[in-house]
């Protein structure tokens, strides 16, 4: 055995120390790899600043119980509320005027009650439900769970109960059914001094579309118009304002003292509003007074009424300029029509020569026309310059005023210093051959539930008057079919039975036509010509669903729709 030299001993110790350093370095690297994960997954523990228990660290440094006791996220949300219920129709009130059906503990009722609460927009609604109560207790209890951020990154959730007290309130519909007609406080007497009622037909449909009669206790047909009865004066004024936005109107108020209490200083009146509609109607021929003609820029004085709304639109039949006369100026200088729509005569277009001039939507054309009744009898023709060039062609039919054979009030013409040069014929609008248009009509209209006045009960109308009324009703239907602008102001409803009948008839005709072609016969040529007369049809996309005549007030359930041309609805007044 040889002794170890000093140099060899120091070299061996160096290698041993190097191995130990390497092992220690590996241990430290492994430790540092595990330490970040341990630090990340662990949460610091702190003591609650109020009760002192050990909790996870949070921005408020408070436990959940102390946080709930210090912060109330339901503050600002009422714990008691009132909901109104109509016991006659089993509906709940939805402010301001709506009433809806809802069963107890239903989704509809829960939605209605939650929407009634104020302050829910400031919190997040997590859950909602009913807590059972006795049905006769007139109490509805709703359990709500909400969340809200109270501190930075600290969201608190809390549950609470809201109690709804159900109070009885009669809805407007039940009030009108239970109210006596004699209990009215204000009446609007709507009148128009003309010999037809096309204005009332149009006005009825606009009232139905906008539900302007919802506040009326009842409606009564009078010999020269309609009466609307209201519980309050403000409702009557609201209705008058609505009608004034549709037609030129003026009204006069009269008061009748019903009772007076000197001790309490109270007075009860009944108010009557006499509302008069302008006698000017669409398609009327008018001679403007000199003052009005000058106010409108010198048009006329012989003009045609093309539109009636808040203002009246006139068309000069010579230079075809248009002008609007506001309602207020008209009532200061009131005047009537020279000839009305009942004086219209049917003409046939023999020749059409466009002049190349166009004013707005009107195409100026020189037309050669004759009375349809004179065809085959005489050779009398008329040469007219008209604004209907974009609609009339050779062989078409049109309606116009045959001034050469009409009698009218000379005073309307003598007001002008210069003698008026009246044309022989003034054309108004295009028309179509007289056929039973109601057979292919797939739509229908609603009507107002109007009572008949006692003075009109038991009085039979002359046959001539009834015939005029039926013709005016059919004329109003045809105007709706031909004028999209007029049709846009009313609601038209699908007639499912008529649609089925029209579809069935078309299928039968197609089958018969195919059989006739196979046999070499052409017996249906007249029917094809009758159908292919370019008569405008209302697109089915403009028709609304949901009209059931049995559901309307004043009509029994299960009643079927009557063809509009067979019977005059009792809802329209005779004026």
C-alpha positions as CSV (number, residue, x, y, z in Angstrom):
1,X,0.0,0.0,0.0
2,X,1.4,3.2,-1.1
3,X,0.9,6.4,0.8
4,X,-1.4,9.1,-0.8
5,X,0.5,12.2,-1.8
6,X,-0.8,15.7,-0.7
7,X,-1.6,16.7,-4.3
8,X,-3.6,13.6,-5.0
9,X,-5.7,14.1,-1.8
10,X,-6.6,17.7,-2.7
11,X,-7.6,16.6,-6.2
12,X,-10.0,13.8,-4.9
13,X,-11.7,16.3,-2.5
14,X,-12.3,18.7,-5.4
15,X,-14.1,16.1,-7.5
16,X,-16.2,15.1,-4.5
17,X,-17.2,18.7,-3.8
18,X,-18.1,19.2,-7.5
19,X,-20.5,16.2,-7.4
20,X,-22.2,17.5,-4.3
21,X,-22.7,20.9,-5.9
22,X,-24.3,19.3,-9.0
23,X,-26.7,17.3,-6.9
24,X,-27.7,20.4,-4.9
25,X,-28.3,22.4,-8.1
26,X,-30.6,19.7,-9.5
27,X,-32.6,19.7,-6.2
28,X,-32.9,23.5,-6.3
29,X,-34.1,23.5,-9.9
30,X,-36.7,20.9,-9.2
31,X,-37.8,22.9,-6.1
32,X,-38.1,26.1,-8.2
33,X,-40.2,24.3,-10.8
34,X,-42.7,23.3,-8.2
35,X,-42.9,26.5,-6.1
36,X,-44.7,28.7,-8.7
37,X,-47.5,26.1,-9.1
38,X,-47.9,25.9,-5.4
39,X,-48.0,29.7,-5.0
40,X,-50.5,30.1,-7.9
41,X,-53.0,27.5,-6.6
42,X,-53.0,28.8,-3.0
43,X,-55.2,31.7,-1.8
44,X,-54.2,33.9,1.1
45,X,-56.2,33.6,4.2
46,X,-57.3,36.7,6.2
47,X,-59.4,37.5,9.1
48,X,-62.9,39.1,8.6
49,X,-62.7,42.7,9.6
50,X,-66.0,42.4,11.6
51,X,-66.4,39.0,13.1
52,X,-62.8,37.8,12.9
53,X,-63.2,34.4,11.3
54,X,-60.7,33.1,8.8
55,X,-61.8,33.7,5.2
56,X,-60.3,33.8,1.8
57,X,-59.0,37.2,0.9
58,X,-61.4,39.5,-1.0
59,X,-61.5,43.2,-1.7
60,X,-64.0,43.8,1.1
61,X,-62.2,41.7,3.7
62,X,-65.6,40.6,5.0
63,X,-67.2,37.2,5.2
64,X,-70.5,36.5,3.3
65,X,-72.7,36.9,6.4
66,X,-71.2,40.2,7.3
67,X,-71.3,41.4,3.7
68,X,-75.1,40.6,3.6
69,X,-75.7,42.4,6.8
70,X,-73.8,45.5,5.7
71,X,-75.0,45.7,2.1
72,X,-78.6,45.4,0.8
73,X,-78.7,45.0,-3.0
74,X,-82.6,45.0,-2.9
75,X,-82.7,48.6,-1.8
76,X,-84.8,50.6,-4.2
77,X,-87.0,47.6,-5.2
78,X,-90.4,47.7,-3.6
79,X,-91.4,44.7,-1.5
80,X,-95.1,45.4,-1.9
81,X,-97.1,46.3,-5.0
82,X,-100.6,46.6,-6.3
83,X,-102.0,44.9,-9.4
84,X,-105.5,45.5,-10.7
85,X,-107.9,42.7,-11.7
86,X,-111.3,42.9,-13.5
87,X,-113.5,40.2,-12.1
88,X,-116.0,40.4,-14.9
89,X,-113.7,39.4,-17.7
90,X,-110.8,37.9,-15.6
91,X,-108.1,40.2,-17.0
92,X,-105.2,42.0,-15.3
93,X,-104.4,45.6,-16.0
94,X,-101.2,46.4,-17.9
95,X,-100.6,50.2,-17.7
96,X,-101.6,52.5,-19.3
97,X,-104.7,51.0,-21.0
98,X,-104.1,47.3,-21.8
99,X,-105.8,44.4,-20.2
100,X,-104.6,40.8,-20.6
101,X,-105.8,37.3,-19.6
102,X,-103.5,35.3,-17.3
103,X,-104.0,32.3,-15.1
104,X,-102.6,32.1,-11.6
105,X,-99.0,31.0,-11.4
106,X,-98.6,31.2,-15.2
107,X,-95.7,32.5,-17.2
108,X,-97.8,35.4,-18.5
109,X,-98.8,36.5,-15.0
110,X,-95.2,36.2,-13.8
111,X,-93.9,38.3,-16.7
112,X,-96.6,40.9,-16.0
113,X,-95.8,41.1,-12.3
114,X,-92.0,41.3,-12.7
115,X,-92.4,44.1,-15.3
116,X,-94.4,46.1,-12.7
117,X,-91.4,46.3,-10.4
118,X,-89.2,49.4,-10.4
119,X,-85.5,49.2,-9.9
120,X,-84.9,45.8,-11.5
121,X,-83.0,47.5,-14.3
122,X,-80.1,48.2,-11.9
123,X,-79.6,44.6,-10.9
124,X,-79.3,41.2,-12.7
125,X,-82.4,39.0,-12.4
126,X,-81.2,35.4,-11.9
127,X,-84.4,33.6,-11.0
128,X,-88.1,34.2,-10.4
129,X,-91.0,32.1,-9.2
130,X,-94.3,32.0,-7.3
131,X,-94.7,31.1,-3.6
132,X,-98.0,29.4,-2.9
133,X,-100.8,31.4,-1.4
134,X,-104.6,30.9,-0.9
135,X,-106.4,31.7,-4.2
136,X,-109.0,33.7,-2.3
137,X,-106.5,35.7,-0.3
138,X,-106.0,38.3,-3.0
139,X,-102.3,38.1,-2.4
140,X,-99.7,36.9,-4.9
141,X,-96.1,36.4,-3.6
142,X,-93.2,36.2,-6.0
143,X,-89.7,35.0,-5.1
144,X,-86.9,36.8,-6.9
145,X,-83.1,36.1,-6.9
146,X,-80.9,39.0,-8.1
147,X,-77.2,39.7,-8.4
148,X,-75.2,42.9,-8.1
149,X,-71.6,43.9,-7.9
150,X,-71.1,45.7,-4.6
151,X,-67.2,46.0,-4.5
152,X,-64.6,45.6,-7.1
153,X,-64.9,42.1,-8.5
154,X,-67.3,41.2,-5.7
155,X,-70.7,40.0,-6.8
156,X,-73.4,39.4,-4.2
157,X,-76.5,37.3,-4.8
158,X,-79.7,37.7,-2.7
159,X,-83.2,36.3,-2.7
160,X,-86.3,38.2,-1.5
161,X,-90.1,38.1,-1.6
162,X,-92.4,40.6,-3.2
163,X,-96.1,40.7,-2.2
164,X,-98.7,41.8,-4.7
165,X,-102.1,43.0,-3.5
166,X,-104.8,42.2,-6.0
167,X,-107.4,45.0,-6.1
168,X,-110.6,45.0,-8.2
169,X,-111.0,47.4,-11.0
170,X,-113.5,47.4,-13.8
171,X,-112.0,47.5,-17.3
172,X,-113.2,50.0,-19.9
173,X,-114.9,47.3,-21.9
174,X,-117.0,46.1,-18.9
175,X,-117.7,49.7,-18.0
176,X,-119.2,50.3,-21.4
177,X,-121.3,47.1,-21.2
178,X,-122.6,47.9,-17.8
179,X,-123.1,51.7,-18.3
180,X,-126.4,53.1,-19.2
181,X,-126.5,55.2,-22.3
182,X,-128.2,57.9,-20.3
183,X,-125.1,58.2,-18.1
184,X,-123.2,60.0,-20.8
185,X,-121.6,63.3,-20.1
186,X,-120.6,64.4,-23.6
187,X,-122.0,63.6,-27.1
188,X,-120.4,64.3,-30.5
189,X,-123.1,64.8,-33.2
190,X,-121.3,64.1,-36.5
191,X,-123.1,65.5,-39.5
192,X,-122.5,66.2,-43.2
193,X,-125.0,68.0,-45.5
194,X,-124.8,66.0,-48.7
195,X,-127.0,63.5,-50.5
196,X,-124.7,60.5,-50.1
197,X,-122.6,58.9,-47.4
198,X,-119.3,57.9,-48.9
199,X,-117.5,60.1,-46.4
200,X,-119.1,58.2,-43.5
201,X,-118.1,54.8,-45.1
202,X,-114.5,55.9,-45.3
203,X,-114.6,57.6,-41.9
204,X,-116.0,54.4,-40.3
205,X,-113.1,52.3,-41.6
206,X,-110.4,54.8,-40.4
207,X,-112.0,54.9,-36.9
208,X,-111.9,51.1,-36.8
209,X,-108.3,51.0,-37.9
210,X,-107.1,53.4,-35.2
211,X,-109.6,52.2,-32.6
212,X,-110.7,55.8,-32.0
213,X,-114.1,54.7,-30.7
214,X,-112.7,52.8,-27.7
215,X,-113.8,55.4,-25.2
216,X,-117.3,55.7,-26.6
217,X,-120.2,54.4,-24.4
218,X,-122.2,53.8,-27.5
219,X,-123.0,55.0,-31.1
220,X,-126.4,55.8,-32.5
221,X,-127.5,56.2,-36.1
222,X,-129.4,59.4,-36.8
223,X,-131.3,60.4,-40.0
224,X,-128.4,62.8,-41.0
225,X,-125.3,61.4,-39.3
226,X,-123.9,59.6,-36.3
227,X,-123.9,60.3,-32.6
228,X,-121.0,59.2,-30.3
229,X,-121.6,59.2,-26.5
230,X,-118.7,59.6,-24.0
231,X,-118.3,59.5,-20.3
232,X,-116.2,62.6,-20.1
233,X,-115.7,65.8,-22.0
234,X,-112.0,65.1,-22.6
235,X,-112.8,61.9,-24.4
236,X,-115.2,63.7,-26.7
237,X,-112.6,66.4,-27.5
238,X,-110.0,63.7,-28.2
239,X,-112.4,62.1,-30.7
240,X,-113.2,65.4,-32.4
241,X,-109.4,66.0,-32.7
242,X,-109.0,62.6,-34.4
243,X,-111.8,63.2,-36.9
244,X,-110.4,66.7,-37.7
245,X,-107.2,65.0,-38.7
246,X,-109.0,63.0,-41.4
247,X,-111.6,65.5,-42.9
248,X,-112.2,69.3,-42.7
249,X,-114.3,69.8,-39.6
250,X,-115.7,72.5,-37.4
251,X,-117.5,72.0,-34.1
252,X,-119.7,74.0,-31.8
253,X,-120.1,73.4,-28.1
254,X,-123.3,73.7,-26.1
255,X,-123.8,73.0,-22.4
256,X,-126.9,71.8,-20.5
257,X,-127.0,72.3,-16.7
258,X,-128.1,69.0,-15.1
259,X,-127.7,69.7,-11.4
260,X,-126.0,72.3,-9.1
261,X,-125.1,72.0,-5.4
262,X,-124.7,75.4,-3.8
263,X,-123.4,74.0,-0.5
264,X,-120.5,72.0,-2.1
265,X,-120.1,74.4,-5.0
266,X,-120.4,71.6,-7.6
267,X,-122.1,71.8,-11.0
268,X,-122.9,69.0,-13.4
269,X,-123.2,69.7,-17.1
270,X,-123.9,67.6,-20.2
271,X,-122.0,68.7,-23.2
272,X,-123.1,68.5,-26.9
273,X,-120.6,69.0,-29.7
274,X,-122.1,69.7,-33.1
275,X,-119.4,68.6,-35.5
276,X,-120.0,69.5,-39.2
277,X,-118.0,67.8,-41.9
278,X,-117.2,69.8,-45.1
279,X,-119.7,69.0,-47.9
280,X,-116.9,68.8,-50.4
281,X,-116.1,65.2,-51.4
282,X,-113.7,63.5,-53.7
283,X,-114.6,63.8,-57.5
284,X,-116.9,66.8,-56.9
285,X,-116.9,69.6,-59.5
286,X,-116.6,73.0,-57.8
287,X,-116.7,76.7,-58.9
288,X,-114.4,78.5,-56.6
289,X,-115.4,82.0,-55.2
290,X,-113.3,84.8,-56.6
291,X,-111.6,85.4,-53.2
292,X,-110.7,81.7,-52.8
293,X,-109.5,81.5,-56.3
294,X,-107.2,84.4,-55.8
295,X,-105.9,83.0,-52.5
296,X,-104.9,79.8,-54.3
297,X,-102.9,81.6,-56.9
298,X,-105.6,82.2,-59.5
299,X,-106.4,78.6,-60.3
300,X,-109.9,77.8,-61.6
301,X,-112.5,78.9,-61.0
302,X,-113.8,75.6,-62.3
303,X,-111.9,72.9,-60.4
304,X,-112.1,69.2,-59.5
305,X,-111.7,67.9,-56.0
306,X,-109.0,65.2,-56.1
307,X,-108.3,64.6,-52.4
308,X,-110.0,65.4,-49.0
309,X,-108.0,65.2,-45.8
310,X,-107.1,68.0,-43.3
311,X,-107.0,70.1,-46.4
312,X,-108.9,70.0,-49.7
313,X,-106.9,69.4,-52.9
314,X,-108.2,71.0,-56.1
315,X,-107.2,70.4,-59.7
316,X,-107.7,73.1,-62.4
317,X,-109.3,71.4,-65.4
318,X,-107.8,73.9,-67.8
319,X,-104.1,74.2,-66.9
320,X,-104.1,71.1,-64.6
321,X,-102.4,72.8,-61.7
322,X,-103.1,71.6,-58.1
323,X,-103.6,73.6,-55.0
324,X,-104.4,72.8,-51.3
325,X,-107.0,74.7,-49.3
326,X,-106.5,74.4,-45.6
327,X,-109.5,73.7,-43.4
328,X,-109.5,77.0,-41.4
329,X,-109.6,79.1,-44.6
330,X,-112.4,77.0,-46.1
331,X,-114.7,77.5,-43.1
332,X,-114.1,81.3,-43.3
333,X,-115.2,81.2,-47.0
334,X,-117.6,78.3,-47.1
335,X,-118.8,77.1,-50.4
336,X,-120.3,73.9,-51.9
337,X,-120.0,71.7,-55.0
338,X,-121.5,72.6,-58.3
339,X,-122.0,68.9,-59.2
340,X,-121.7,65.8,-57.0
341,X,-120.7,62.3,-57.7
342,X,-124.3,61.2,-58.2
343,X,-124.3,63.2,-61.4
344,X,-121.4,61.3,-63.0
345,X,-122.0,59.9,-66.5
346,X,-120.3,57.0,-68.2
347,X,-118.3,57.8,-71.3
348,X,-116.5,55.6,-73.8
349,X,-113.1,56.6,-75.2
350,X,-113.0,56.6,-79.0
351,X,-109.6,58.0,-79.6
352,X,-106.6,59.1,-77.6
353,X,-103.9,61.5,-78.7
354,X,-101.1,62.4,-76.1
355,X,-99.9,66.0,-76.3
356,X,-96.5,65.1,-74.8
357,X,-97.0,67.3,-71.8
358,X,-96.7,65.9,-68.3
359,X,-97.6,67.7,-65.1
360,X,-96.6,65.6,-62.0
361,X,-98.2,62.2,-62.4
362,X,-100.7,63.5,-64.9
363,X,-100.2,62.9,-68.6
364,X,-102.1,65.5,-70.7
365,X,-104.0,63.9,-73.6
366,X,-106.6,64.9,-76.1
367,X,-109.5,62.4,-76.0
368,X,-112.5,61.8,-78.2
369,X,-115.4,60.4,-76.1
370,X,-119.1,59.8,-76.3
371,X,-121.8,58.8,-73.9
372,X,-121.9,55.0,-73.5
373,X,-125.7,55.3,-73.7
374,X,-125.4,57.0,-77.1
375,X,-123.5,54.1,-78.7
376,X,-125.6,52.9,-81.6
377,X,-128.2,55.7,-81.2
378,X,-126.5,58.8,-82.4
379,X,-123.1,60.1,-83.5
380,X,-122.6,62.8,-80.9
381,X,-119.0,62.9,-79.7
382,X,-117.0,65.3,-77.5
383,X,-113.4,66.4,-77.7
384,X,-111.9,66.8,-74.3
385,X,-108.4,67.6,-73.0
386,X,-107.9,65.5,-69.9
387,X,-105.3,64.7,-67.3
388,X,-106.0,60.9,-67.4
389,X,-103.8,60.1,-70.4
390,X,-101.8,57.6,-68.4
391,X,-104.9,55.6,-67.7
392,X,-107.3,56.0,-70.6
393,X,-106.8,54.4,-74.0
394,X,-109.1,53.8,-77.0
395,X,-112.0,51.5,-75.9
396,X,-111.8,52.3,-72.2
397,X,-114.6,53.5,-70.0
398,X,-114.5,56.6,-67.8
399,X,-116.8,58.7,-65.6
400,X,-117.3,62.4,-66.1
401,X,-119.7,65.3,-65.8
402,X,-121.9,66.0,-68.8
403,X,-122.2,69.7,-68.1
404,X,-124.0,70.4,-71.4
405,X,-127.1,68.5,-70.2
406,X,-126.9,69.3,-66.4
407,X,-128.9,71.7,-64.4
408,X,-127.1,73.5,-61.6
409,X,-127.4,76.6,-59.4
410,X,-126.6,79.7,-61.6
411,X,-125.7,81.7,-58.5
412,X,-122.5,79.8,-58.1
413,X,-121.5,80.9,-61.6
414,X,-122.8,84.4,-61.5
415,X,-120.5,85.4,-58.6
416,X,-117.7,85.9,-61.1
417,X,-117.5,89.2,-63.1
418,X,-116.4,87.5,-66.2
419,X,-118.7,84.9,-67.7
420,X,-117.4,81.5,-67.2
421,X,-116.7,79.3,-70.3
422,X,-117.9,75.9,-69.1
423,X,-116.7,72.9,-71.1
424,X,-119.2,70.4,-72.3
425,X,-117.5,67.4,-70.5
426,X,-115.2,67.1,-67.6
427,X,-113.6,63.6,-67.1
428,X,-113.0,62.5,-63.6
429,X,-111.7,58.9,-63.4
430,X,-111.5,55.6,-65.2
431,X,-114.1,52.9,-64.7
432,X,-114.7,49.3,-65.8
433,X,-117.6,47.4,-67.3
434,X,-120.5,46.8,-64.9
435,X,-120.2,43.2,-63.7
436,X,-120.8,41.5,-60.5
437,X,-117.4,42.2,-58.9
438,X,-118.5,40.8,-55.6
439,X,-118.2,37.2,-56.8
440,X,-114.4,37.4,-57.1
441,X,-114.0,39.6,-54.0
442,X,-111.9,37.8,-51.4
443,X,-111.8,40.5,-48.7
444,X,-114.3,42.1,-46.3
445,X,-114.5,45.1,-43.9
446,X,-115.4,45.5,-40.3
447,X,-118.3,47.7,-39.2
448,X,-119.2,49.8,-36.1
449,X,-121.8,48.4,-33.7
450,X,-124.3,51.3,-34.1
451,X,-127.7,51.5,-32.5
452,X,-130.6,52.9,-34.5
453,X,-132.4,55.9,-33.3
454,X,-136.0,55.5,-32.2
455,X,-137.2,58.0,-34.8
456,X,-135.8,55.7,-37.5
457,X,-137.2,52.4,-36.2
458,X,-140.2,51.0,-38.1
459,X,-139.7,53.5,-40.9
460,X,-139.3,51.7,-44.3
461,X,-136.9,53.3,-46.7
462,X,-138.0,53.9,-50.4
463,X,-136.7,51.3,-52.8
464,X,-135.0,54.1,-54.8
465,X,-133.1,55.2,-51.7
466,X,-132.1,51.7,-50.8
467,X,-130.8,51.2,-54.4
468,X,-128.7,54.3,-54.2
469,X,-127.2,53.1,-50.9
470,X,-126.3,49.8,-52.3
471,X,-124.7,51.4,-55.4
472,X,-122.7,53.8,-53.1
473,X,-121.5,50.9,-51.0
474,X,-120.4,49.0,-54.1
475,X,-118.8,52.2,-55.5
476,X,-116.9,52.6,-52.3
477,X,-115.6,49.0,-52.6
478,X,-114.5,49.6,-56.1
479,X,-112.7,52.8,-55.1
480,X,-110.7,50.8,-52.5
481,X,-109.8,48.2,-55.2
482,X,-108.7,50.9,-57.7
483,X,-106.9,53.4,-55.4
484,X,-103.9,52.0,-53.4
485,X,-103.5,55.4,-51.6
486,X,-107.1,55.2,-50.3
487,X,-106.7,51.5,-49.5
488,X,-103.7,52.2,-47.3
489,X,-105.8,54.1,-44.8
490,X,-108.1,51.2,-44.0
491,X,-107.8,47.6,-42.8
492,X,-108.9,44.9,-45.3
493,X,-109.4,41.4,-43.9
494,X,-109.3,38.0,-45.7
495,X,-112.6,36.3,-46.4
496,X,-111.6,32.6,-46.1
497,X,-114.9,31.3,-47.5
498,X,-114.7,33.6,-50.5
499,X,-111.1,32.6,-51.2
500,X,-112.1,28.9,-51.1
501,X,-115.1,29.5,-53.4
502,X,-112.9,31.5,-55.9
503,X,-110.3,28.8,-55.9
504,X,-112.9,26.1,-56.4
505,X,-114.5,28.0,-59.3
506,X,-111.2,28.5,-61.0
507,X,-110.4,24.8,-60.8
508,X,-113.9,23.9,-62.2
509,X,-113.5,26.4,-65.1
510,X,-110.0,25.1,-65.9
511,X,-111.3,21.5,-65.9
512,X,-114.2,22.5,-68.2
513,X,-111.9,24.4,-70.5
514,X,-109.5,21.4,-70.8
515,X,-112.5,19.2,-71.6
516,X,-113.8,21.7,-74.2
517,X,-110.4,21.9,-75.9
518,X,-110.3,18.1,-76.1
519,X,-113.8,18.1,-77.7
520,X,-112.9,21.1,-80.0
521,X,-115.5,23.5,-78.4
522,X,-114.8,27.0,-77.2
523,X,-117.9,27.9,-75.3
524,X,-116.1,29.8,-72.5
525,X,-114.6,32.6,-74.5
526,X,-117.1,35.1,-73.1
527,X,-116.2,34.1,-69.6
528,X,-112.5,34.5,-70.4
529,X,-113.1,38.0,-71.8
530,X,-115.1,38.9,-68.7
531,X,-112.3,37.8,-66.4
532,X,-109.6,39.4,-68.5
533,X,-110.8,43.0,-68.3
534,X,-107.7,44.4,-66.5
535,X,-109.7,45.1,-63.4
536,X,-107.3,45.8,-60.5
537,X,-107.2,43.2,-57.8
538,X,-106.1,43.7,-54.2
539,X,-102.9,41.7,-53.5
540,X,-103.4,39.1,-50.8
541,X,-100.4,40.5,-49.1
542,X,-102.4,43.6,-48.2
543,X,-105.1,41.6,-46.4
544,X,-105.1,41.0,-42.7
545,X,-106.1,37.8,-40.8
546,X,-108.2,37.5,-37.8
547,X,-111.7,38.9,-38.7
548,X,-114.5,36.9,-37.2
549,X,-117.8,38.7,-37.4
550,X,-119.2,36.8,-34.5
551,X,-116.6,38.3,-32.2
552,X,-117.6,41.9,-32.9
553,X,-119.7,43.7,-30.4
554,X,-123.4,43.8,-31.2
555,X,-123.3,40.6,-33.4
556,X,-124.0,37.1,-32.1
557,X,-121.3,34.5,-32.3
558,X,-121.3,32.1,-35.2
559,X,-122.7,34.6,-37.7
560,X,-121.3,34.3,-41.1
561,X,-120.2,37.1,-43.4
562,X,-122.8,38.4,-45.8
563,X,-121.8,39.5,-49.3
564,X,-121.4,43.3,-49.1
565,X,-123.6,43.9,-52.2
566,X,-126.7,42.0,-51.0
567,X,-127.6,43.9,-47.8
568,X,-126.7,47.4,-46.6
569,X,-125.0,47.1,-43.2
570,X,-127.1,48.9,-40.5
571,X,-123.9,50.5,-39.1
572,X,-123.8,53.3,-41.7
573,X,-126.0,56.4,-41.3
574,X,-128.3,57.8,-43.9
575,X,-127.2,61.4,-44.6
